[in-house]
Amino acid sequence: MPDPDAPLLRALAGVRPDRTPIWFMRQAGRSLPEYRELRVGTRMLDACLTPDLAAEITLQPVRRHGVDAGIFFSDIVVPLRLAGVEVEIVPGRGPVFAAPVRSAADVERITAIDPRSLDTSAIEEAVRIVVAELGDTPLIGFAGAPFTLAAYLVEGGPSKEHLRARAMMHTDPGSWNRLAGWLASVSRVFLQAQISAGASAVQLFDSWAGSLAPHDYRGFVAPHSSAAVRALDVPVIHFGVGTGPFLADMRLDGAASAVGVDWRMPLDEAATVLGTDVTVQGNIDPALLTAPWPVLEGHVREVMRRGRAARAHIVNLGHGVPPETDPDVLSRIVALVHDAGSREAGSPEEVSS
């Protein structure tokens, strides 16, 4: 069982641990040669739904990098597949849906599926395998936020601006709210399955929320994201890309214990916006993972320095690990953060720009 005093869990509780915790979004696989070898001949969604395979992929980066948490290997569309929605991950493109959800009739059809009917047994089995192997190290559960899921469903696949999804909010708000509410329930069932099997925290990913105007996020999205995670039995991390204009709303009225910040906003500025009762997570720029080590080291130290303005700080990237990243660089960052964080623990310093 995870140690309740594990650095990640202490940071989520608002306590600065003796060692600054670090993990990486998209750390499960992506850049690891052992992941690519394991995935040969296996489609993405099949890998996610094969318990021993999903468990091994989750564990690989923890073994290699010594990070302070595992992040469950999955994909945001997995719960939709479990609900019977026809979707495939197309290499080089992403999730593609056979039947996009664009009309009131489409919304009625898909929301007729009861989220409680999802067969999450494969997910629960994989989580149990991981938790048993991790020991004291916490596992973070994973789910997509309602808007990002809806963006894929309405567009039928990846999109840069999510025009159809944004249009539905205003042209048919009833259908939008019905769809987003259903997706919140689907994500919640998926998260609860991971929690019941032993996940110590969860992260809700809203990858495309940055395409929204602040008033649209507040009116059409935040209530559904909050419904997905409110009153869960474990701490919640909420992350989105490009959410600086409405970062305070990412707290979801207190439902989030931590808010992830992308690379665009310095963490001390983010801490000022978020307030003193939420932990910050982030925000190493993924673009600098290929920079010379002195440049990257200086950047990581600056991220940590600015992160001291918050009540607690979980070091992470400002988005996911690029596939071309040298795994040794990630291991070197972990060692740097652990060493620097141990030295600085308990001695807050003034943060200035």
VOPAGU-2260 file (C-alpha; in pm, 1 decimal, decimal comma):
REM VOPAGU-2260
SITE   aa  ch    i         X         Y         Z
SITE  MET   A    0       0,0       0,0       0,0
SITE  PRO   A    1     122,1     354,0     -71,4
SITE  ASP   A    2     286,3     539,0     213,2
SITE  PRO   A    3      47,8     815,5     334,0
SITE  ASP   A    4     360,5    1026,7     388,2
SITE  ALA   A    5     474,9     979,1      27,9
SITE  PRO   A    6     600,9    1315,0    -108,5
SITE  LEU   A    7     328,0    1335,2    -373,3
SITE  LEU   A    8      47,7    1279,1    -123,7
SITE  ARG   A    9     192,3    1526,7     124,9
SITE  ALA   A   10     219,6    1789,2    -147,4
SITE  LEU   A   11    -140,9    1727,3    -252,3
SITE  ALA   A   12    -242,0    1778,2     110,0
SITE  GLY   A   13     -68,9    2117,2     107,6
SITE  VAL   A   14     242,3    2015,3     301,7
SITE  ARG   A   15     589,9    2069,7     163,3
SITE  PRO   A   16     760,1    1730,2     193,2
SITE  ASP   A   17    1129,8    1676,1     260,9
SITE  ARG   A   18    1174,1    1585,8    -105,4
SITE  THR   A   19     998,9    1773,0    -385,7
SITE  PRO   A   20     785,9    1521,4    -577,8
SITE  ILE   A   21     810,8    1482,7    -953,1
SITE  TRP   A   22     639,1    1277,1   -1219,9
SITE  PHE   A   23     584,9    1332,2   -1591,4
SITE  MET   A   24     265,0    1348,1   -1791,9
SITE  ARG   A   25     276,8    1084,6   -2066,5
SITE  GLN   A   26     564,2     920,0   -1880,5
SITE  ALA   A   27     406,1     575,7   -1932,2
SITE  GLY   A   28     570,8     473,0   -2256,1
SITE  ARG   A   29     618,9     742,2   -2518,8
SITE  SER   A   30     996,4     783,6   -2508,0
SITE  LEU   A   31    1100,0     446,5   -2361,9
SITE  PRO   A   32    1253,2     184,2   -2593,4
SITE  GLU   A   33    1119,1     -89,2   -2364,9
SITE  TYR   A   34     769,3      50,8   -2421,4
SITE  ARG   A   35     805,9      49,4   -2798,4
SITE  GLU   A   36     933,7    -308,9   -2786,3
SITE  LEU   A   37     640,9    -415,7   -2569,3
SITE  ARG   A   38     385,5    -247,8   -2797,4
SITE  VAL   A   39     499,6    -417,2   -3119,6
SITE  GLY   A   40     197,0    -570,4   -3288,7
SITE  THR   A   41     -52,9    -435,1   -3034,1
SITE  ARG   A   42    -295,9    -153,1   -3105,9
SITE  MET   A   43    -317,5     128,0   -2853,6
SITE  LEU   A   44    -665,4      57,4   -2717,9
SITE  ASP   A   45    -594,2    -315,4   -2701,7
SITE  ALA   A   46    -285,1    -239,4   -2493,3
SITE  CYS   A   47    -490,9     -21,2   -2260,3
SITE  LEU   A   48    -743,6    -300,0   -2205,9
SITE  THR   A   49    -496,0    -586,0   -2155,0
SITE  PRO   A   50    -433,2    -577,6   -1777,8
SITE  ASP   A   51     -82,0    -722,3   -1759,0
SITE  LEU   A   52      33,1    -512,0   -2054,8
SITE  ALA   A   53    -119,0    -187,0   -1923,0
SITE  ALA   A   54      31,7    -258,5   -1581,1
SITE  GLU   A   55     380,4    -321,1   -1719,0
SITE  ILE   A   56     370,3      -2,4   -1928,3
SITE  THR   A   57     261,7     194,7   -1620,6
SITE  LEU   A   58     549,7      53,4   -1416,2
SITE  GLN   A   59     832,2      93,6   -1670,4
SITE  PRO   A   60     900,2     467,4   -1618,8
SITE  VAL   A   61     877,0     437,1   -1240,6
SITE  ARG   A   62    1149,2     172,3   -1244,0
SITE  ARG   A   63    1366,8     363,6   -1490,2
SITE  HIS   A   64    1331,8     722,1   -1366,7
SITE  GLY   A   65    1257,8     688,8    -994,6
SITE  VAL   A   66     962,4     927,5   -1016,5
SITE  ASP   A   67     737,5     982,6    -715,4
SITE  ALA   A   68     420,6     843,1    -874,2
SITE  GLY   A   69     300,5     614,8   -1145,8
SITE  ILE   A   70      36,3     746,7   -1384,7
SITE  PHE   A   71    -200,3     476,9   -1503,6
SITE  PHE   A   72    -141,4     387,3   -1867,9
SITE  SER   A   73    -462,1     448,9   -2057,9
SITE  ASP   A   74    -620,4     681,6   -2311,0
SITE  ILE   A   75    -898,5     932,1   -2258,4
SITE  VAL   A   76   -1124,2     745,1   -2503,7
SITE  VAL   A   77   -1096,4     410,7   -2321,1
SITE  PRO   A   78   -1412,7     467,9   -2111,6
SITE  LEU   A   79   -1599,9     553,1   -2432,1
SITE  ARG   A   80   -1483,8     225,1   -2584,1
SITE  LEU   A   81   -1604,1      50,5   -2267,5
SITE  ALA   A   82   -1941,3     222,0   -2317,3
SITE  GLY   A   83   -1967,1      65,4   -2662,0
SITE  VAL   A   84   -1874,3     372,3   -2865,9
SITE  GLU   A   85   -1690,6     275,4   -3185,1
SITE  VAL   A   86   -1351,5     448,8   -3172,0
SITE  GLU   A   87   -1000,3     368,5   -3288,3
SITE  ILE   A   88    -663,6     532,8   -3227,6
SITE  VAL   A   89    -523,7     598,6   -3574,3
SITE  PRO   A   90    -140,5     616,9   -3570,8
SITE  GLY   A   91     -22,8     967,8   -3648,6
SITE  ARG   A   92    -371,5    1112,8   -3610,1
SITE  GLY   A   93    -533,6    1014,5   -3280,7
SITE  PRO   A   94    -884,3     904,1   -3178,0
SITE  VAL   A   95   -1128,6     868,0   -3467,8
SITE  PHE   A   96   -1500,0     797,9   -3413,2
SITE  ALA   A   97   -1711,6     604,4   -3660,1
SITE  ALA   A   98   -2023,5     807,1   -3577,4
SITE  PRO   A   99   -1964,4    1168,4   -3465,5
SITE  VAL   A  100   -2215,6    1319,5   -3222,2
SITE  ARG   A  101   -2342,4    1637,5   -3386,2
SITE  SER   A  102   -2721,2    1654,8   -3356,9
SITE  ALA   A  103   -2977,6    1632,3   -3080,2
SITE  ALA   A  104   -3064,1    1283,2   -3206,7
SITE  ASP   A  105   -2697,4    1182,2   -3187,4
SITE  VAL   A  106   -2678,5    1311,5   -2830,9
SITE  GLU   A  107   -2995,4    1123,9   -2737,7
SITE  ARG   A  108   -2852,5     804,5   -2887,3
SITE  ILE   A  109   -2521,9     812,5   -2703,0
SITE  THR   A  110   -2653,9     936,6   -2369,6
SITE  ALA   A  111   -2902,7     648,8   -2360,4
SITE  ILE   A  112   -2604,9     433,3   -2258,1
SITE  ASP   A  113   -2596,0     400,9   -1879,0
SITE  PRO   A  114   -2245,2     493,2   -1754,5
SITE  ARG   A  115   -2294,7     250,0   -1467,7
SITE  SER   A  116   -2299,5     -32,8   -1722,1
SITE  LEU   A  117   -1931,0      11,8   -1811,3
SITE  ASP   A  118   -1733,2    -308,7   -1761,6
SITE  THR   A  119   -1423,0    -174,5   -1587,0
SITE  SER   A  120   -1291,7    -513,1   -1474,2
SITE  ALA   A  121    -984,0    -498,3   -1699,2
SITE  ILE   A  122    -900,0    -151,1   -1565,6
SITE  GLU   A  123    -939,0    -260,3   -1204,9
SITE  GLU   A  124    -724,2    -568,7   -1258,9
SITE  ALA   A  125    -445,5    -361,4   -1416,7
SITE  VAL   A  126    -455,5    -110,0   -1131,6
SITE  ARG   A  127    -435,3    -386,3    -869,6
SITE  ILE   A  128    -127,4    -530,6   -1042,4
SITE  VAL   A  129      38,4    -188,1   -1049,7
SITE  VAL   A  130     -42,3     -98,8    -688,9
SITE  ALA   A  131      96,2    -429,6    -564,3
SITE  GLU   A  132     420,6    -370,5    -754,4
SITE  LEU   A  133     460,0      -2,0    -662,7
SITE  GLY   A  134     454,2     -60,0    -288,7
SITE  ASP   A  135     502,4     276,1    -115,2
SITE  THR   A  136     486,8     473,7    -440,6
SITE  PRO   A  137     140,0     618,5    -518,9
SITE  LEU   A  138     -49,4     553,3    -839,9
SITE  ILE   A  139    -235,0     840,4   -1006,5
SITE  GLY   A  140    -557,0     748,5   -1184,2
SITE  PHE   A  141    -645,6     905,8   -1513,6
SITE  ALA   A  142    -947,5    1035,4   -1705,4
SITE  GLY   A  143   -1032,0    1286,3   -1974,7
SITE  ALA   A  144   -1243,4    1588,9   -1886,5
SITE  PRO   A  145   -1591,3    1624,7   -2040,2
SITE  PHE   A  146   -1500,7    1906,5   -2278,9
SITE  THR   A  147   -1200,2    1732,2   -2429,2
SITE  LEU   A  148   -1398,4    1410,3   -2471,2
SITE  ALA   A  149   -1685,9    1603,7   -2624,8
SITE  ALA   A  150   -1450,0    1783,8   -2860,2
SITE  TYR   A  151   -1334,2    1450,2   -3000,7
SITE  LEU   A  152   -1687,3    1308,4   -3016,3
SITE  VAL   A  153   -1846,1    1607,7   -3187,7
SITE  GLU   A  154   -1562,7    1663,5   -3433,4
SITE  GLY   A  155   -1528,5    1290,0   -3498,5
SITE  GLY   A  156   -1155,8    1308,4   -3438,0
SITE  PRO   A  157    -873,4    1551,4   -3360,4
SITE  SER   A  158    -926,4    1918,3   -3439,4
SITE  LYS   A  159    -727,9    2236,0   -3387,1
SITE  GLU   A  160   -1009,8    2472,1   -3294,5
SITE  HIS   A  161   -1301,9    2240,3   -3203,3
SITE  LEU   A  162   -1543,5    2461,1   -3393,2
SITE  ARG   A  163   -1835,0    2215,6   -3396,5
SITE  ALA   A  164   -1810,7    2148,8   -3023,2
SITE  ARG   A  165   -1792,9    2518,1   -2940,6
SITE  ALA   A  166   -2083,2    2589,4   -3174,4
SITE  MET   A  167   -2302,7    2326,2   -3009,4
SITE  MET   A  168   -2270,6    2504,8   -2675,5
SITE  HIS   A  169   -2451,0    2809,2   -2816,1
SITE  THR   A  170   -2674,6    2667,1   -3090,0
SITE  ASP   A  171   -2811,1    2379,1   -2881,8
SITE  PRO   A  172   -2713,4    2429,1   -2516,9
SITE  GLY   A  173   -2959,9    2163,9   -2403,7
SITE  SER   A  174   -2791,4    1895,2   -2611,8
SITE  TRP   A  175   -2448,3    2023,3   -2511,1
SITE  ASN   A  176   -2522,5    2002,7   -2141,3
SITE  ARG   A  177   -2681,4    1661,7   -2179,1
SITE  LEU   A  178   -2374,1    1532,5   -2363,2
SITE  ALA   A  179   -2121,1    1694,1   -2127,8
SITE  GLY   A  180   -2315,1    1572,7   -1824,5
SITE  TRP   A  181   -2312,9    1218,0   -1959,2
SITE  LEU   A  182   -1939,8    1239,7   -2026,7
SITE  ALA   A  183   -1883,0    1363,3   -1670,3
SITE  SER   A  184   -2059,8    1051,9   -1543,2
SITE  VAL   A  185   -1854,1     827,5   -1773,5
SITE  SER   A  186   -1527,1     983,9   -1654,9
SITE  ARG   A  187   -1636,6     957,1   -1293,5
SITE  VAL   A  188   -1714,6     585,4   -1327,6
SITE  PHE   A  189   -1373,5     534,7   -1490,2
SITE  LEU   A  190   -1197,6     722,6   -1208,8
SITE  GLN   A  191   -1390,9     544,0    -936,8
SITE  ALA   A  192   -1290,0     207,6   -1083,4
SITE  GLN   A  193    -923,7     306,2   -1053,2
SITE  ILE   A  194    -972,6     440,6    -701,6
SITE  SER   A  195   -1151,6     126,2    -584,3
SITE  ALA   A  196    -859,8     -81,3    -713,3
SITE  GLY   A  197    -603,1     127,5    -524,1
SITE  ALA   A  198    -519,2     455,5    -702,2
SITE  SER   A  199    -409,9     713,6    -441,4
SITE  ALA   A  200    -491,4    1025,6    -645,8
SITE  VAL   A  201    -643,1    1108,0    -984,7
SITE  GLN   A  202    -579,0    1359,9   -1259,2
SITE  LEU   A  203    -847,6    1499,4   -1487,4
SITE  PHE   A  204    -700,4    1601,9   -1823,9
SITE  ASP   A  205    -868,0    1880,3   -2022,2
SITE  SER   A  206    -625,6    1897,0   -2310,4
SITE  TRP   A  207    -838,9    2120,5   -2533,2
SITE  ALA   A  208    -990,5    2358,3   -2276,9
SITE  GLY   A  209    -753,9    2633,0   -2392,1
SITE  SER   A  210    -962,0    2678,3   -2707,2
SITE  LEU   A  211   -1244,6    2820,6   -2495,9
SITE  ALA   A  212   -1325,6    3177,2   -2399,0
SITE  PRO   A  213   -1333,7    3221,2   -2020,0
SITE  HIS   A  214   -1710,3    3281,7   -2008,4
SITE  ASP   A  215   -1774,4    2967,1   -2213,4
SITE  TYR   A  216   -1549,6    2762,7   -1988,1
SITE  ARG   A  217   -1730,4    2888,3   -1679,0
SITE  GLY   A  218   -2079,9    2845,0   -1819,3
SITE  PHE   A  219   -2056,5    2530,7   -2030,0
SITE  VAL   A  220   -1759,1    2330,1   -1904,9
SITE  ALA   A  221   -1650,5    2387,2   -1543,7
SITE  PRO   A  222   -1976,3    2256,4   -1388,3
SITE  HIS   A  223   -1938,6    1927,7   -1575,7
SITE  SER   A  224   -1569,5    1888,8   -1491,6
SITE  SER   A  225   -1654,9    1953,6   -1129,0
SITE  ALA   A  226   -1926,3    1687,0   -1140,1
SITE  ALA   A  227   -1670,5    1435,8   -1269,5
SITE  VAL   A  228   -1442,4    1471,8    -965,7
SITE  ARG   A  229   -1640,2    1631,0    -683,6
SITE  ALA   A  230   -1627,4    1440,1    -351,6
SITE  LEU   A  231   -1405,2    1158,0    -473,5
SITE  ASP   A  232   -1222,6     973,7    -195,9
SITE  VAL   A  233    -872,5    1076,0    -313,1
SITE  PRO   A  234    -698,8    1404,8    -404,5
SITE  VAL   A  235    -769,0    1544,1    -750,7
SITE  ILE   A  236    -522,0    1712,5    -988,0
SITE  HIS   A  237    -683,2    1917,1   -1266,5
SITE  PHE   A  238    -480,3    1999,3   -1575,7
SITE  GLY   A  239    -549,6    2178,3   -1900,0
SITE  VAL   A  240    -344,1    2330,1   -2179,8
SITE  GLY   A  241    -369,7    2703,0   -2247,6
SITE  THR   A  242    -594,8    2767,3   -1947,4
SITE  GLY   A  243    -414,8    3076,9   -1819,0
SITE  PRO   A  244    -708,0    3314,5   -1892,3
SITE  PHE   A  245    -931,3    3116,8   -1653,5
SITE  LEU   A  246    -673,4    2940,9   -1435,8
SITE  ALA   A  247    -856,8    3019,3   -1111,0
SITE  ASP   A  248   -1162,2    2836,6   -1244,3
SITE  MET   A  249    -950,5    2521,5   -1283,9
SITE  ARG   A  250    -978,2    2482,4    -907,5
SITE  LEU   A  251   -1336,6    2369,9    -972,8
SITE  ASP   A  252   -1465,3    2547,0    -661,1
SITE  GLY   A  253   -1231,1    2352,7    -436,5
SITE  ALA   A  254   -1279,4    2008,2    -592,5
SITE  ALA   A  255    -916,4    2011,5    -712,3
SITE  SER   A  256    -635,4    1967,9    -460,5
SITE  ALA   A  257    -381,6    2070,4    -724,9
SITE  VAL   A  258    -391,8    2254,5   -1056,6
SITE  GLY   A  259    -149,0    2175,6   -1335,6
SITE  VAL   A  260      -0,4    2475,1   -1514,8
SITE  ASP   A  261     137,2    2459,6   -1867,4
SITE  TRP   A  262     464,3    2622,4   -1975,0
SITE  ARG   A  263     308,8    2957,8   -2067,3
SITE  MET   A  264     265,4    3097,5   -1714,2
SITE  PRO   A  265     540,5    3122,6   -1450,0
SITE  LEU   A  266     445,3    2929,5   -1138,8
SITE  ASP   A  267     472,0    3224,1    -902,4
SITE  GLU   A  268     217,3    3411,1   -1116,5
SITE  ALA   A  269      -0,4    3100,3   -1122,0
SITE  ALA   A  270      22,4    3071,5    -743,2
SITE  THR   A  271     -97,4    3429,9    -707,6
SITE  VAL   A  272    -398,0    3356,2    -927,9
SITE  LEU   A  273    -481,3    3024,0    -763,4
SITE  GLY   A  274    -443,5    3131,5    -400,9
SITE  THR   A  275    -294,0    2968,8     -95,3
SITE  ASP   A  276    -516,8    2664,5     -58,6
SITE  VAL   A  277    -422,5    2470,3    -371,4
SITE  THR   A  278    -102,0    2295,2    -479,2
SITE  VAL   A  279      58,3    2381,9    -813,9
SITE  GLN   A  280     191,3    2124,0   -1058,6
SITE  GLY   A  281     430,0    2192,2   -1344,2
SITE  ASN   A  282     569,4    2337,6   -1552,5
SITE  ILE   A  283     893,0    2241,8   -1729,9
SITE  ASP   A  284     869,7    2335,9   -2096,5
SITE  PRO   A  285     875,0    2010,4   -2299,4
SITE  ALA   A  286    1053,3    2195,3   -2580,1
SITE  LEU   A  287    1360,6    2232,2   -2357,0
SITE  LEU   A  288    1401,9    1857,3   -2303,5
SITE  THR   A  289    1627,4    1855,9   -2610,3
SITE  ALA   A  290    1825,9    2163,6   -2501,2
SITE  PRO   A  291    2187,2    2136,2   -2376,1
SITE  TRP   A  292    2192,0    2022,2   -2014,2
SITE  PRO   A  293    2307,3    2356,5   -1866,6
SITE  VAL   A  294    2009,8    2528,8   -2032,6
SITE  LEU   A  295    1763,7    2264,0   -1916,0
SITE  GLU   A  296    1910,3    2252,7   -1566,4
SITE  GLY   A  297    1877,3    2628,7   -1529,3
SITE  HIS   A  298    1517,6    2610,1   -1647,3
SITE  VAL   A  299    1427,5    2330,7   -1402,2
SITE  ARG   A  300    1583,7    2521,9   -1112,9
SITE  GLU   A  301    1388,3    2833,0   -1213,2
SITE  VAL   A  302    1064,0    2632,5   -1222,7
SITE  MET   A  303    1137,8    2504,8    -871,5
SITE  ARG   A  304    1226,1    2851,9    -746,5
SITE  ARG   A  305     901,2    2998,5    -873,0
SITE  GLY   A  306     706,4    2698,6    -743,8
SITE  ARG   A  307     800,5    2793,6    -389,9
SITE  ALA   A  308     542,4    3071,3    -407,0
SITE  ALA   A  309     267,5    2808,1    -380,4
SITE  ARG   A  310     163,0    2616,1     -70,0
SITE  ALA   A  311     328,7    2307,9    -223,6
SITE  HIS   A  312     472,2    2214,5    -561,8
SITE  ILE   A  313     469,5    1895,8    -769,7
SITE  VAL   A  314     726,4    1920,8   -1048,2
SITE  ASN   A  315     603,0    1806,5   -1387,3
SITE  LEU   A  316     611,3    1910,3   -1748,5
SITE  GLY   A  317     386,8    2181,4   -1886,0
SITE  HIS   A  318     240,7    1908,5   -2108,4
SITE  GLY   A  319     339,0    1554,0   -2204,1
SITE  VAL   A  320     671,9    1386,8   -2276,5
SITE  PRO   A  321     752,8    1417,2   -2649,2
SITE  PRO   A  322     821,8    1073,7   -2803,0
SITE  GLU   A  323    1171,5    1174,2   -2916,8
SITE  THR   A  324    1287,3    1261,8   -2564,0
SITE  ASP   A  325    1605,5    1092,5   -2441,3
SITE  PRO   A  326    1495,3     885,8   -2137,4
SITE  ASP   A  327    1826,8     957,4   -1966,0
SITE  VAL   A  328    1738,3    1327,1   -1965,9
SITE  LEU   A  329    1418,8    1254,3   -1773,7
SITE  SER   A  330    1611,2    1047,5   -1519,2
SITE  ARG   A  331    1860,2    1331,2   -1481,6
SITE  ILE   A  332    1578,4    1580,2   -1417,6
SITE  VAL   A  333    1434,3    1355,2   -1146,3
SITE  ALA   A  334    1772,0    1335,1    -972,6
SITE  LEU   A  335    1813,2    1713,7    -995,1
SITE  VAL   A  336    1465,8    1783,5    -852,0
SITE  HIS   A  337    1509,0    1536,0    -567,3
SITE  ASP   A  338    1847,5    1677,2    -474,8
SITE  ALA   A  339    1748,8    2043,3    -504,4
SITE  GLY   A  340    1413,6    1988,2    -337,9
SITE  SER   A  341    1568,8    1807,5     -41,1
SITE  ARG   A  342    1811,1    2094,1      17,2
SITE  GLU   A  343    1543,5    2360,7      -0,9
SITE  ALA   A  344    1271,4    2182,8     200,2
SITE  GLY   A  345    1167,5    2378,1     503,3
SITE  SER   A  346    1342,8    2700,7     401,9
SITE  PRO   A  347    1106,8    2911,2     187,4
SITE  GLU   A  348    1267,2    3192,1      -1,9
SITE  GLU   A  349    1128,5    3504,8    -152,5
SITE  VAL   A  350    1025,3    3456,0    -513,2
SITE  SER   A  351    1054,4    3744,3    -750,6
SITE  SER   A  352    1038,8    3781,0   -1121,3
